[in-house]
Amino acid sequence: MTALDLRTWPLPYEDRLEARPIAAIDLVVIHCTELPDLAMAREYGERVHYDAGTGNSGHYYIDRDGAVHAFVRPERIAHHTRGYNPRSVGIELVNTGRYPHWYDSRHQAMAEPYTSAQIAALAALLTRLRRDLPNLAQIAGHEDLDTTLVPASDDADTQVARKRDPGPLFPWPQILAASGLQRTV
């Protein structure tokens, strides 16, 4: 098993996020940043969108080299998946996804493969989370939980998926086998 290279890098507003008991967490949601690099993902995560002075982000970010950055402690509710935040931990894999044309109907392919270092780091992180979060039993992709369609940016009469991450290149069989978690779809 790969050693976990975990780096604590809390978001400036982490302590303003609502607290929760560890026992409330039973789900991991896998995302991809749909941004070109970790620096831009961090900048997006630091943006404030809510009156409480908080924004949208996952708990953990895994860069292409396998480094894992903890932006939000699991004891806090991060804003990463509508309707599932109180019970879940969000893990973001740095990947361009559909960037910068997220909703353009002509650019919906997600062609960047995840690196072997990212997948190994994700497996190691999931092992640690299973140890630290006693009720963790399920895993899902963002695309499994948010199936909302939105008008395409290039043609309002065409609908595209609001969320497609982690996308078709994510190695679900490998991660399910390594994690022991049950996929929720």
C-alpha positions, 0 to 999 in steps of 0.5 A: 500500500502507498504511504499517505502524503497528507498535508494540512492546508485549512481554508481560511473559513474552515472554523466557520463551517458547521461542526458535526459529529464524526459518527454522522459521516457514512458517505464519501463523494468523489469529485474532480476539480474540473480545473487545470491545477491545484492552485486554481482549485485552492483559489476557487475553494477560498471564494466566499459564497455564503453569508456565514463567510464560507464557500464551496470546497471538498475536504481533501484534494489529491494532486496529480503527484499523489499529494493529499491536501486537507482543506477542511477537517471531517468534523466540519461540513464542507459544501461540495454536494447539494443535499449530502454535505451533512453526512459526507466527506468530499474528495477532489482529484485535480483533473481538467474535466471539461474546463473551461467549457463546463456547460458547452454541449460541444465540450462534454468529454472528460479526456484526462486520465487520473494518474496512478499516483492519484489513485494510489493516494485515494486508496490510502486516504480511503483506508485511513478514513475507514479507520477514523470514521466508524460509520463510513460505508458508502462511496459515490461519484458527484455525478451519481448524486447530482443528476441535474441538467442545465441549459448548454452555454452554447445552445439554451435548447440543449441540456447538459449534465451540471456535474459529470465528475469524477467522469468516465475515466475514473477507475471504479472497480479498482477503488471499490476493491481497495476501499471496501466501500459500497457504491451508492448510485 
